[in-house]
Amino acid sequence: MELKSKLDGLTYQLNAAEKERNDLEETRKNWTSGVTHDLKTPLSYIKGYAAMLRSEHQWSEEERKEFAKIIEEKSLYMEQLIDDLSVVYEFDKMQIPLNSRTINLVAFLEHVLEDLRQYPMANDYPIHLNVKDEGDHFLSFDQTLLKRALENFIMNAIYHNPRETTITVSIETIEGSTLIEIKDDGIGMDARTIQQLFHQYYRGTTTDRPHLGSGLGMSIAKQFIEKQGGQIKVESEPNRGTKITILFPQ
């Protein structure tokens, strides 16, 4: 009886592992199909608007600027998607080094937000920096990895919220630990979305907007934060906005 019980247990574990493998493979296939679509869609926009600009029609200066803005926006989106794919490959191969330096975090965040405001898509989203306590905030971190993580968090808020959603990035020191908070007053997320948020192939959204983002950005951001010793907490409810808290312990 004991042997039969062990065999039954082993069979169950093997079946569960096989199901998990099949589910992951199916998810990967769906994700690959989605990413292929994500590349083709902006490319079709770029080709279409480039053809319009090249045509003999006399477009107004305002129309030409609008076409150029759309081409730039779609190009940046494709660039980010390709960068995400490259990062995933490097993570899988354990090829991402950590180059930490002690930096004034307030000045760093100001620079990150200023860069983000240059994205055409970010023009319709007010982005603010709130320093909750006085004094300089110095932290040892890899500027490239932290910048990419913060950009991914903020762009996720832009992708999945309606225009005019306000995004506030706050910083404070509590008992020697540094907290960075990214908060929006958008539509929020349900519990299932929060649970799946950092899964590498999750492309869900709580809005009726088409899928934006590769399903990699949030996973990459989490890995970048944890690689530097940070911790992440997500708080959100439908129609109540979202708050992501990043903690760098003392």
Helices and strands as residue ranges (DSSP letters): H 2-54, H 61-92, E 101-104, H 105-116, G 120-124, E 127-131, E 138-141, H 143-159, E 167-174, E 177-184, H 191-196, H 217-227, E 231-236, E 242-248
